[in-house]
């Protein structure tokens, strides 16, 4: 299984290895709370690793429980069950294989995010995560206590230190492992995706390598968990900070690093560009949310516009055309080209497509409300009634079929509150919740490079809700290029409005967008969860009060 290790000291007294060792990285898709399923999958990967003559199997952070367990990690019984399954996993490992596996640990001193070294049928040692992230989407301080001690274990003359995710994002824990005698660092991660995240991981790892001289073998979770997408991308970095192995993003698999004389080497897969990686994240997020929650398929309200078109493409790529149904619900304001484009898109995607006109239902609502609305002009009320009629139809189809409704609103609309509560916001999952409108256009273009399914007119025509005659989005909003630029700075970067104006944005537009964002929190709080692809989405990493009188100064 392993060639013997020859070790000497260099001029500085550092250990130099002349050896070969194979390390297997279990980049797998865990399901939170599925303890039996998770350890069965780890066990299968362990058997494959042993067949490939690996010495060590490295599994992600909290691999036994899935990540993030959130308030499951406040339940004592949850820890007892995790310990029982962890021992079961240890007992079933192939002889000679060491597995390093993340799990939630509890004793009389507290609750911990931990990693177990499994060998010889038992738990040989336990490491407890030092750095607990308490920002963005993370609130581990709520559920865990920080560990204090380094863990170093030896296999065939090579001493391995263990860290967990956040431990390498700041100095401290890596240095402790080095001081304890580690020759190589094994890092277990459940690091969620956002745009350009992999390059940031490389940068952070390179900083720690530069401080300690330790090569790093880094395994990351893959899969969707509610709003989060874990993108895998496990890698290895040598003591010079060079990437010696880079494994695929968004793909589950068992990957191998050869530790050759202390230098990690393996396959190097090219990283996708930005638009491709965002699209893959959306596909994986939808696939796992639908699949892990047991829905047979999805239903999408198809308008003939670009948001519903992109949502349908993602759904088909995630689930297959047989599990996706499009429903076109025209009103008297729906343009003929919208009907034509929606029909063409459905044909290109080979999905079921129904047409349910809403004018009779809309007229019935107006008739029922005629006495109450007597003498009052038509306004936004009538527009919202149309959106809510559509939601009733979609939810009825969902109830009958068991399929889940996907909402189609984008981040720009969610920022501005340009959506109808209990109308187009109604549904189980929001595919584009964190995708700005300008990125929607780019992703549509990207999707058409795979196969040209979205009609060109859908991409190029001015966007419109089609809830009144001759309506366009820009009747109510600044141009999306302006709106998105202001939104990114105010909402994602917390810039003061006056600083946004100083960057060249029109003050009136800044005032409008800031006002819309601030006053729409009550809508967003009631919106469906959706895939997070930026460093700050409208979800678990942005928690603003609904009742709020603060106004950022200009």
Wavefront OBJ file of the C-alpha trace (Angstrom):
o trace
v 0.000 0.000 0.000
v 2.798 2.413 0.886
v 6.469 2.758 0.173
v 8.589 3.299 3.264
v 9.349 6.887 4.236
v 12.948 8.062 4.487
v 13.333 11.200 6.587
v 16.282 13.523 7.180
v 16.715 17.057 8.476
v 17.699 19.914 6.195
v 20.079 22.734 7.133
v 17.305 24.512 9.046
v 16.329 21.400 10.968
v 13.138 20.863 8.989
v 11.983 17.325 8.236
v 12.452 16.269 4.603
v 10.500 13.226 3.388
v 11.434 10.755 0.697
v 8.198 8.856 0.402
v 5.039 8.220 -1.519
v 1.586 8.285 0.036
v -1.834 8.426 -1.555
v -4.548 10.530 0.108
v -8.168 10.188 -1.009
v -10.469 13.226 -0.889
v -14.150 12.421 -0.412
v -15.786 15.395 -2.126
v -19.315 14.185 -1.529
v -22.844 15.515 -1.219
v -24.064 15.169 2.356
v -27.671 15.658 3.466
v -28.210 17.444 6.769
v -29.611 15.017 9.322
v -29.300 11.916 7.128
v -26.758 10.288 9.407
v -27.304 6.789 8.055
v -27.106 7.902 4.424
v -24.036 10.051 5.021
v -21.980 7.344 6.739
v -23.027 4.778 4.124
v -21.708 7.110 1.440
v -18.479 7.726 3.373
v -18.141 3.980 3.873
v -18.505 3.342 0.147
v -15.889 5.982 -0.623
v -13.601 4.463 1.992
v -13.849 1.074 0.281
v -12.967 2.688 -3.051
v -10.056 4.519 -1.443
v -8.690 1.287 0.015
v -8.987 -0.441 -3.369
v -6.929 2.400 -4.848
v -4.293 1.819 -2.144
v -4.844 5.116 -0.377
v -3.532 5.437 3.164
v -5.789 8.292 4.297
v -9.375 9.234 3.414
v -10.241 12.867 4.084
v -13.959 13.741 4.381
v -15.462 17.255 4.699
v -16.437 19.312 7.720
v -19.400 17.812 9.638
v -19.614 15.078 7.014
v -21.544 12.764 9.342
v -24.291 15.273 10.159
v -24.246 17.458 7.060
v -23.591 21.200 7.132
v -24.908 23.498 8.430
v -26.947 21.645 11.068
v -28.179 24.988 12.460
v -30.250 24.457 15.620
v -30.107 20.688 15.326
v -26.744 21.303 16.956
v -28.517 22.490 20.112
v -30.126 19.064 20.695
v -28.244 16.637 22.988
v -29.849 13.639 21.259
v -28.393 14.841 17.954
v -24.863 14.450 19.322
v -25.582 11.022 20.768
v -26.851 9.811 17.398
v -23.856 11.303 15.572
v -21.483 9.552 17.990
v -23.288 6.251 17.427
v -23.023 6.529 13.644
v -19.404 7.707 13.823
v -18.469 4.583 15.814
v -20.357 2.466 13.297
v -18.355 4.073 10.486
v -15.061 3.467 12.328
v -15.881 -0.190 12.914
v -16.568 -0.779 9.223
v -13.488 0.913 7.712
v -11.149 -1.230 5.601
v -8.129 -2.505 7.524
v -5.118 -0.216 7.215
v -7.092 2.843 6.086
v -7.213 5.984 8.220
v -10.233 8.258 7.791
v -10.418 11.863 8.992
v -14.102 12.751 9.197
v -16.000 15.820 10.382
v -18.731 15.349 13.000
v -20.502 17.300 15.802
v -18.970 16.394 19.185
v -20.267 16.966 22.710
v -18.980 16.235 26.184
v -19.299 17.783 29.637
v -17.348 20.854 28.506
v -19.647 21.796 25.622
v -20.552 21.278 21.968
v -17.922 21.303 19.222
v -17.461 21.265 15.468
v -14.965 18.416 15.356
v -12.976 15.986 13.241
v -12.297 12.380 14.202
v -9.284 10.339 13.177
v -10.634 6.816 12.607
v -8.257 3.864 12.474
v -8.223 0.245 13.514
v -11.966 0.097 14.074
v -12.114 2.952 16.580
v -11.957 6.718 17.085
v -8.233 7.260 17.570
v -8.244 11.029 18.189
v -10.501 14.089 17.956
v -9.730 17.638 16.835
v -12.048 20.521 17.708
v -12.351 23.541 15.425
v -10.635 26.635 16.849
v -12.087 29.443 14.760
v -15.880 29.673 14.737
v -17.180 31.986 12.001
v -19.865 34.377 13.134
v -20.448 36.506 10.050
v -22.234 36.356 6.714
v -24.148 33.046 6.527
v -22.313 31.596 9.525
v -23.394 31.655 13.161
v -21.361 28.826 14.661
v -20.828 30.773 17.883
v -24.533 30.174 18.503
v -24.118 26.404 18.532
v -20.466 25.478 19.200
v -17.575 26.249 21.503
v -14.044 26.780 20.155
v -11.412 24.095 20.553
v -7.971 24.932 21.905
v -5.573 22.104 21.142
v -3.668 21.057 18.056
v -3.979 17.518 16.717
v -1.123 15.820 14.913
v -1.111 12.124 14.035
v 1.539 10.074 12.275
v 1.200 7.624 9.418
v 4.269 5.869 8.063
v 6.674 8.515 9.232
v 4.654 11.529 8.061
v 3.016 13.740 10.675
v -0.348 15.226 9.690
v -1.977 18.213 11.342
v -5.733 18.702 11.179
v -7.629 21.985 10.740
v -11.291 22.697 9.972
v -12.313 25.370 7.446
v -12.228 28.747 9.235
v -9.073 27.661 11.064
v -6.999 28.464 7.971
v -8.675 31.795 7.196
v -6.734 33.521 9.971
v -3.338 32.930 11.547
v -3.133 30.814 14.669
v -4.436 27.295 14.258
v -2.074 26.436 11.396
v 0.909 27.682 13.398
v -0.204 25.511 16.329
v -0.228 22.460 14.062
v 3.258 23.340 12.802
v 4.545 23.839 16.344
v 3.109 20.432 17.284
v 5.278 18.845 14.596
v 3.016 18.641 11.570
v 4.665 18.018 8.182
v 1.451 18.403 6.167
v -1.918 19.981 6.941
v -5.230 18.235 6.263
v -8.135 20.701 6.094
v -11.801 19.659 6.271
v -14.219 22.213 4.800
v -17.841 23.063 4.276
v -17.120 26.280 2.405
v -20.139 27.639 0.498
v -19.932 29.110 -2.967
v -20.071 32.706 -3.991
v -18.676 34.360 -7.090
v -14.873 33.944 -7.356
v -14.741 31.968 -4.092
v -12.218 29.379 -5.313
v -9.584 31.995 -6.099
v -10.125 33.451 -2.628
v -9.598 30.001 -1.067
v -6.325 29.632 -2.948
v -5.205 33.064 -1.743
v -5.995 32.251 1.898
v -4.267 28.866 1.705
v -1.217 30.490 0.121
v -0.994 32.936 3.028
v -0.981 30.103 5.581
v 1.579 28.145 3.553
v 3.801 31.203 3.431
v 3.608 31.590 7.218
v 4.300 27.952 8.085
v 5.858 26.182 5.108
v 3.285 23.402 5.453
v 1.744 21.868 2.338
v -2.060 21.753 2.486
v -4.527 19.097 1.363
v -7.991 20.680 1.284
v -11.280 18.802 0.880
v -14.574 20.640 0.454
v -18.212 19.624 0.631
v -20.330 19.678 -2.521
v -24.108 20.051 -2.867
v -27.051 22.329 -2.169
v -28.414 22.924 1.331
v -31.368 25.298 1.415
v -29.943 28.656 0.247
v -26.307 27.553 0.302
v -24.436 25.754 -2.452
v -21.174 23.979 -1.648
v -19.065 23.821 -4.760
v -16.376 21.264 -3.935
v -13.221 22.343 -5.707
v -10.961 20.370 -3.353
v -7.279 21.039 -3.938
v -3.727 20.587 -2.695
v -0.991 23.194 -2.366
v 2.710 22.587 -1.902
v 5.087 24.310 0.524
v 5.880 26.987 -2.082
v 2.236 27.957 -2.463
v 1.809 26.274 -5.844
v -1.440 24.444 -6.570
v -0.409 20.824 -7.112
v -3.925 19.434 -7.516
v -7.261 21.053 -8.352
v -10.388 18.947 -8.512
v -13.685 19.834 -10.233
v -16.215 22.335 -8.961
v -19.841 21.267 -8.471
v -19.079 17.555 -8.997
v -19.267 14.771 -6.439
v -16.378 12.315 -6.533
v -13.426 10.596 -4.917
v -10.185 12.307 -5.870
v -6.580 11.408 -5.112
v -3.530 13.370 -4.048
v -0.122 11.722 -4.224
v 2.195 13.024 -1.524
v 5.553 12.603 -3.237
v 8.477 13.361 -0.921
v 6.288 15.872 0.906
v 4.962 17.497 -2.291
v 1.226 16.999 -3.035
v 0.385 16.255 -6.648
v -2.764 15.275 -8.503
v -5.000 16.089 -11.427
v -5.433 19.790 -12.193
v -8.877 20.655 -13.565
v -9.525 24.051 -15.116
v -11.810 26.343 -13.157
v -15.003 27.546 -14.889
v -15.336 31.209 -15.733
v -17.663 33.414 -13.707
v -20.884 33.006 -15.699
v -20.422 29.250 -16.035
v -19.758 28.828 -12.319
v -22.837 30.870 -11.356
v -24.992 28.837 -13.718
v -23.627 25.564 -12.327
v -24.335 26.794 -8.790
v -27.963 27.552 -9.707
v -28.398 24.134 -11.307
v -26.923 22.306 -8.321
v -28.937 24.379 -5.852
v -32.213 23.598 -7.629
v -31.396 19.915 -8.133
v -30.615 19.357 -4.467
v -33.426 21.472 -3.020
v -35.990 19.623 -5.129
v -34.373 16.208 -4.769
v -33.440 16.282 -1.093
v -36.935 17.479 -0.175
v -38.628 14.803 -2.248
v -40.547 16.855 -4.824
v -41.391 14.948 -8.009
v -40.880 18.017 -10.185
v -41.395 21.750 -10.545
v -43.874 24.187 -12.053
v -42.874 27.573 -13.457
v -45.089 30.447 -14.510
v -43.800 31.230 -18.005
v -44.322 34.819 -19.117
v -42.306 34.972 -22.308
v -39.786 37.117 -20.416
v -36.144 36.522 -19.649
v -36.464 35.707 -15.917
v -38.900 32.846 -16.388
v -36.929 31.678 -19.433
v -33.686 31.427 -17.460
v -35.509 29.790 -14.542
v -36.906 27.141 -16.878
v -33.464 26.482 -18.374
v -31.925 26.000 -14.938
v -34.793 23.721 -13.901
v -34.465 21.550 -17.008
v -30.688 21.293 -16.641
v -31.121 20.384 -12.980
v -34.001 17.923 -13.204
v -34.561 16.927 -16.830
v -37.428 18.081 -19.075
v -39.838 15.393 -17.877
v -39.905 16.926 -14.368
v -40.537 20.527 -15.454
v -43.895 22.073 -16.391
v -44.343 25.589 -17.796
v -47.648 27.421 -17.424
v -48.404 30.512 -19.508
v -51.204 32.635 -17.984
v -51.959 35.475 -20.403
v -54.126 38.462 -19.576
v -55.596 41.085 -21.876
v -52.276 42.950 -21.538
v -50.083 40.054 -22.648
v -48.433 40.699 -25.998
v -48.784 38.139 -28.743
v -44.994 37.844 -28.991
v -44.876 36.819 -25.314
v -47.165 33.879 -26.064
v -45.139 32.964 -29.137
v -41.791 33.191 -27.355
v -42.967 31.171 -24.351
v -44.296 28.464 -26.682
v -41.031 28.393 -28.650
v -38.963 28.161 -25.470
v -41.041 25.255 -24.168
v -40.602 23.440 -27.467
v -36.852 24.022 -27.446
v -36.628 22.655 -23.894
v -39.047 19.764 -24.651
v -41.143 20.485 -21.555
v -44.846 20.318 -20.834
v -46.510 23.667 -21.555
v -50.031 24.766 -20.645
v -51.914 27.989 -21.376
v -54.416 29.170 -18.762
v -55.889 32.613 -19.611
v -56.592 34.700 -16.505
v -58.924 37.346 -17.943
v -62.143 35.562 -16.874
v -60.798 35.198 -13.327
v -59.534 38.778 -13.263
v -62.932 40.035 -14.419
v -64.609 37.967 -11.691
v -62.421 39.563 -9.036
v -63.136 43.041 -10.355
v -66.851 42.284 -10.393
v -66.737 41.015 -6.801
v -64.904 44.170 -5.705
v -66.865 46.624 -7.847
v -68.959 48.015 -5.002
v -65.949 48.432 -2.727
v -63.918 50.111 -5.489
v -66.759 52.328 -6.734
v -65.521 55.786 -7.741
v -61.854 54.839 -7.370
v -59.460 54.820 -10.357
v -57.606 51.691 -11.410
v -54.073 51.582 -10.024
v -51.501 49.117 -8.698
v -54.323 47.179 -7.025
v -55.573 45.789 -10.327
v -52.033 44.876 -11.373
v -51.498 42.932 -8.159
v -54.820 41.104 -8.532
v -53.562 39.674 -11.828
v -50.344 38.461 -10.203
v -52.303 36.882 -7.345
v -54.737 35.161 -9.696
v -51.748 33.557 -11.379
v -50.344 32.395 -8.048
v -53.662 30.720 -7.186
v -53.526 28.758 -10.439
v -49.905 27.734 -9.962
v -50.425 26.664 -6.371
v -53.517 24.668 -7.347
v -51.470 22.786 -9.918
v -48.774 22.278 -7.294
v -51.269 20.854 -4.798
v -52.700 18.421 -7.344
v -49.387 17.201 -8.716
v -47.088 17.470 -5.706
v -44.625 19.459 -7.822
v -43.132 22.625 -6.336
v -43.599 26.101 -7.782
v -40.354 27.889 -8.620
v -40.574 31.665 -8.394
v -38.870 33.693 -11.109
v -38.045 37.072 -9.546
v -34.455 38.303 -9.666
v -32.336 40.115 -7.057
v -32.860 43.540 -8.610
v -36.633 43.144 -8.309
v -36.319 41.828 -4.756
v -34.164 44.834 -3.876
v -36.677 47.318 -5.265
v -39.758 45.478 -4.022
v -40.822 45.193 -7.668
v -42.825 42.050 -6.973
v -46.266 41.166 -5.665
v -46.565 39.646 -2.222
v -48.675 36.457 -2.506
v -48.494 36.906 -6.276
v -45.356 36.309 -8.327
v -43.467 35.877 -5.037
v -45.548 32.803 -4.166
v -43.668 29.524 -4.475
v -41.323 27.111 -2.767
v -37.909 28.113 -4.112
v -36.489 31.187 -5.834
v -33.892 30.329 -8.462
v -32.778 33.892 -9.258
v -33.159 35.397 -5.789
v -29.480 36.401 -5.655
v -29.001 37.052 -9.399
v -29.071 40.704 -10.452
v -30.931 41.532 -13.653
v -27.780 42.440 -15.558
v -26.365 39.012 -14.650
v -29.631 37.376 -15.760
v -28.969 38.657 -19.279
v -25.398 37.355 -19.184
v -26.498 33.941 -17.936
v -29.113 33.697 -20.667
v -26.398 34.366 -23.242
v -24.170 31.788 -21.558
v -26.946 29.165 -21.551
v -27.457 29.667 -25.270
v -23.781 28.799 -25.877
v -24.584 25.308 -24.555
v -27.602 25.012 -26.848
v -29.607 27.913 -28.334
v -32.891 27.357 -26.484
v -33.840 30.891 -25.411
v -35.327 32.851 -28.331
v -33.258 35.923 -29.125
v -36.248 38.239 -28.749
v -36.673 37.175 -25.099
v -33.149 38.406 -24.403
v -33.301 41.652 -26.368
v -36.821 43.009 -25.812
v -37.390 45.564 -23.002
v -38.513 43.768 -19.818
v -42.143 44.231 -18.803
v -44.514 42.838 -16.195
v -47.354 43.244 -18.768
v -49.910 44.169 -16.109
v -51.126 47.322 -17.873
v -50.978 48.680 -21.417
v -47.525 49.519 -22.852
v -45.816 48.821 -19.511
v -42.042 48.436 -19.125
v -39.967 47.960 -15.986
v -38.255 51.296 -16.548
v -41.579 53.080 -16.025
v -41.021 52.414 -12.297
v -37.297 51.734 -11.958
v -33.990 53.231 -13.086
v -32.243 51.363 -15.909
v -31.081 48.007 -14.539
v -27.418 48.867 -15.125
v -27.886 51.802 -12.749
v -30.112 49.965 -10.278
v -27.712 47.012 -10.028
v -24.685 49.240 -9.523
v -26.381 51.103 -6.677
v -27.784 47.904 -5.160
v -24.381 46.223 -5.117
v -22.788 49.145 -3.318
v -25.589 49.912 -0.849
v -26.855 46.416 -0.065
v -23.836 44.142 -0.613
v -21.000 46.506 0.354
v -22.807 48.716 2.936
v -21.603 51.898 1.235
v -23.146 55.165 2.395
v -25.424 56.776 -0.213
v -23.242 59.882 -0.390
v -20.245 57.696 -1.257
v -22.241 56.019 -4.029
v -23.096 59.446 -5.439
v -19.421 60.366 -5.202
v -18.647 57.409 -7.482
v -20.649 59.063 -10.239
v -24.200 57.794 -9.754
v -27.065 60.242 -10.151
v -28.242 61.392 -6.728
v -31.927 61.107 -7.618
v -31.415 57.498 -8.730
v -29.467 56.688 -5.555
v -32.206 58.187 -3.398
v -34.853 56.190 -5.266
v -33.050 52.852 -5.069
v -32.050 53.280 -1.415
v -35.634 54.177 -0.515
v -36.995 51.150 -2.384
v -34.521 48.764 -0.738
v -35.213 50.113 2.745
v -38.974 49.999 2.503
v -39.234 46.523 0.917
v -37.796 44.479 3.777
v -41.250 43.221 4.787
v -41.667 41.638 1.361
v -38.268 39.974 1.323
v -38.816 38.528 4.795
v -41.769 36.604 3.349
v -40.062 35.493 0.158
v -39.084 31.930 -0.741
v -35.539 30.742 -0.043
v -33.247 30.818 -3.046
v -29.757 30.024 -4.254
v -27.027 32.295 -2.857
v -24.317 33.182 -5.380
v -22.924 36.500 -4.063
v -21.112 37.392 -0.866
v -24.349 38.927 0.405
v -27.763 37.799 -0.664
v -31.272 38.597 0.517
v -31.390 35.656 2.895
v -29.586 34.290 5.911
v -26.634 36.670 5.564
v -28.675 39.904 5.584
v -30.858 40.450 8.639
v -32.429 43.883 8.709
v -35.371 44.881 10.917
v -38.730 45.252 9.199
v -39.801 48.005 11.583
v -36.965 50.444 11.041
v -36.781 54.243 10.893
v -33.059 54.554 10.201
v -32.170 56.396 7.011
v -28.599 56.340 5.759
v -27.368 59.931 5.408
v -26.594 61.585 2.089
l 1 2 3 4 5 6 7 8 9 10 11 12 13 14 15 16 17 18 19 20 21 22 23 24 25 26 27 28 29 30 31 32 33 34 35 36 37 38 39 40 41 42 43 44 45 46 47 48 49 50 51 52 53 54 55 56 57 58 59 60 61 62 63 64 65 66 67 68 69 70 71 72 73 74 75 76 77 78 79 80 81 82 83 84 85 86 87 88 89 90 91 92 93 94 95 96 97 98 99 100 101 102 103 104 105 106 107 108 109 110 111 112 113 114 115 116 117 118 119 120 121 122 123 124 125 126 127 128 129 130 131 132 133 134 135 136 137 138 139 140 141 142 143 144 145 146 147 148 149 150 151 152 153 154 155 156 157 158 159 160 161 162 163 164 165 166 167 168 169 170 171 172 173 174 175 176 177 178 179 180 181 182 183 184 185 186 187 188 189 190 191 192 193 194 195 196 197 198 199 200 201 202 203 204 205 206 207 208 209 210 211 212 213 214 215 216 217 218 219 220 221 222 223 224 225 226 227 228 229 230 231 232 233 234 235 236 237 238 239 240 241 242 243 244 245 246 247 248 249 250 251 252 253 254 255 256 257 258 259 260 261 262 263 264 265 266 267 268 269 270 271 272 273 274 275 276 277 278 279 280 281 282 283 284 285 286 287 288 289 290 291 292 293 294 295 296 297 298 299 300 301 302 303 304 305 306 307 308 309 310 311 312 313 314 315 316 317 318 319 320 321 322 323 324 325 326 327 328 329 330 331 332 333 334 335 336 337 338 339 340 341 342 343 344 345 346 347 348 349 350 351 352 353 354 355 356 357 358 359 360 361 362 363 364 365 366 367 368 369 370 371 372 373 374 375 376 377 378 379 380 381 382 383 384 385 386 387 388 389 390 391 392 393 394 395 396 397 398 399 400 401 402 403 404 405 406 407 408 409 410 411 412 413 414 415 416 417 418 419 420 421 422 423 424 425 426 427 428 429 430 431 432 433 434 435 436 437 438 439 440 441 442 443 444 445 446 447 448 449 450 451 452 453 454 455 456 457 458 459 460 461 462 463 464 465 466 467 468 469 470 471 472 473 474 475 476 477 478 479 480 481 482 483 484 485 486 487 488 489 490 491 492 493 494 495 496 497 498 499 500 501 502 503 504 505 506 507 508 509 510 511 512 513 514 515 516 517 518 519 520 521 522 523 524 525 526 527 528 529 530 531 532 533 534 535 536 537 538 539 540 541 542 543 544 545 546 547 548 549 550 551 552 553 554
